[in-house]
Amino acid sequence: MRDRKHKGTKRPDAFAHDRNAPPARPKHPAAFSGKPKPARPKPDEAGFRRAGADLVTLYGFHAVLEALRNKRRKLLTLYATEAAAERLKAEIEAAGVSLHIVDTETLARRLGPGSVHQGILLEARPLPSPGLDEITARSNIVLVLDQITDPHNVGAILRSAAAYDVDAVVTTERHAPELSGVLAKAASGALEHVAVIEVVNLARTLDELGDLGYLRVGLDSEAPVALQEVVETRPLALVFGAEGKGLRRLTRERCDHLARLDLPGAIKSLNVSNACAVALTLIHKD
């Protein structure tokens, strides 16, 4: 016997949606565990790692060359064009770093179109930040940077510091550029040769330097004395403030002297990185 067809009514459906019913909970493990399941990051098409606190990106010939030679630097992956890899062949083989050959367009996409990468990019771990008591005394000169945030300026200061064999550069953990990328390129390899000490409280660090016997001299274009008049003793800590703001009050109060650069021309102040280079030159003349 054939089933009758129901006319004017619809057959009940166990899967029909009830408009008055509450929304169904998603069938996802995270919905029942109480903890959201983190999304798995998609790898970059060229395999680049994502930036983070435990990763630095170095690019440019000199920055990468010195990093490859630095036994203290933990290297991860090197990305280079064929020409750049050939140019650094000996250093790459000696370092034993993983090498990926890429084109310039791939590097430009990773770093930005304006970056001067010279066909090479290195992913590595940050160098350890030593304590004040770990400074190796050679020149008995330390540079202290009071919230200088421009990576080009800090990179240039590191380059001068390496040229004059400065023992260490002290920076703040906050209000300071990352020791990577643009800064490393501006430092032109100096990042691998100068100890950088990152501190939380600069005023307290200046107190510690004083306890260690350092003469603390803050550079100020309007200071009452010239730099050459107050830097006869070692060890010496030269303190530089940010452009425009200069030294902060607590920093100034912890300096033994405030000194100026005597400049013969109409302009009496310099870019902070240039002022650092001039100051180091004057000190080494004595």
ZIDALIN-V857214 format. One record per residue. N is the residue number from 1. PHI is phi in whole degrees, 0 to 359 (none if undefined). OMEGA is omega in whole degrees, -180 to 180 (none if undefined). Layout:
# ZIDALIN-V857214
N/PHI/OMEGA
N/PHI/OMEGA
This chain:
# ZIDALIN-V857214
1/none/-177
2/280/176
3/292/175
4/286/176
5/272/179
6/281/-180
7/252/176
8/83/178
9/229/179
10/258/179
11/294/178
12/301/-179
13/231/-178
14/296/-177
15/256/179
16/293/-178
17/279/176
18/268/-176
19/297/-178
20/269/-178
21/281/177
22/294/-179
23/297/-180
24/289/176
25/288/180
26/296/179
27/275/-175
28/220/-179
29/309/-177
30/295/-177
31/290/-177
32/253/-179
33/275/-177
34/86/180
35/239/179
36/293/178
37/275/-177
38/294/178
39/289/179
40/284/-178
41/295/178
42/283/180
43/293/176
44/298/-176
45/297/179
46/260/179
47/90/-179
48/296/175
49/282/178
50/278/-179
51/297/178
52/192/-177
53/295/-177
54/256/-179
55/220/173
56/240/178
57/246/-180
58/244/178
59/215/-174
60/96/-171
61/302/-173
62/291/179
63/298/-179
64/286/179
65/304/-177
66/291/177
67/293/178
68/297/-179
69/276/-174
70/277/-178
71/291/-180
72/277/-178
73/271/176
74/275/-176
75/266/180
76/250/-177
77/218/178
78/249/176
79/246/-175
80/209/171
81/286/-179
82/301/-178
83/294/-180
84/293/179
85/296/178
86/294/-179
87/295/-178
88/252/-173
89/305/-177
90/296/-179
91/291/180
92/295/-180
93/294/-179
94/292/-179
95/282/-179
96/67/-178
97/277/177
98/291/-175
99/246/174
100/239/177
101/275/-179
102/226/176
103/261/-176
104/295/180
105/295/178
106/295/178
107/294/179
108/295/177
109/294/-179
110/286/-172
111/258/-175
112/106/-174
113/294/-177
114/269/-176
115/283/178
116/261/-172
117/273/179
118/56/173
119/81/-176
120/209/180
121/215/-179
122/237/172
123/261/-175
124/209/175
125/271/177
126/296/174
127/285/179
128/294/178
129/265/-177
130/285/174
131/270/180
132/300/-178
133/284/180
134/258/-179
135/295/175
136/272/-175
137/282/174
138/235/178
139/267/-174
140/60/177
141/232/176
142/236/175
143/257/180
144/242/-176
145/250/-176
146/266/177
147/57/172
148/274/-169
149/256/-177
150/284/-178
151/296/178
152/293/179
153/294/-179
154/294/177
155/298/179
156/294/177
157/297/178
158/297/179
159/295/176
160/295/180
161/299/179
162/293/-179
163/296/-178
164/260/176
165/56/177
166/295/-175
167/289/-177
168/196/172
169/239/-179
170/257/177
171/229/175
172/271/178
173/294/177
174/258/180
175/58/176
176/210/-178
177/287/177
178/292/180
179/277/-172
180/198/169
181/49/-175
182/300/-179
183/300/-179
184/297/178
185/295/179
186/294/180
187/286/174
188/54/178
189/99/-176
190/293/180
191/301/-179
192/276/-173
193/241/-178
194/243/176
195/291/178
196/249/-178
197/253/179
198/263/-175
199/237/179
200/276/-175
201/239/-175
202/290/180
203/299/179
204/296/179
205/295/177
206/295/175
207/299/180
208/295/177
209/297/176
210/297/179
211/295/179
212/277/176
213/96/-180
214/283/169
215/277/-174
216/259/-176
217/239/178
218/266/180
219/274/-179
220/212/-176
221/296/-180
222/252/-179
223/292/-176
224/285/-177
225/235/177
226/277/-176
227/303/-176
228/297/-177
229/279/-172
230/233/-175
231/243/-178
232/279/-176
233/249/174
234/232/1
235/286/-172
236/230/174
237/244/177
238/266/-173
239/247/-178
240/239/178
241/259/180
242/292/178
243/297/-179
244/91/-178
245/278/-177
246/72/-180
247/285/176
248/286/-174
249/303/-178
250/295/177
251/292/179
252/300/-177
253/295/-178
254/264/175
255/275/176
256/287/179
257/216/165
258/250/-174
259/224/-180
260/244/170
261/268/177
262/281/-178
263/247/-174
264/283/-174
265/273/-177
266/289/179
267/268/-173
268/255/178
269/227/-178
270/234/167
271/308/-171
272/300/179
273/289/176
274/292/178
275/299/179
276/296/-180
277/297/179
278/295/-179
279/299/180
280/295/177
281/296/179
282/297/-179
283/296/-177
284/280/174
285/284/-176
286/281/none
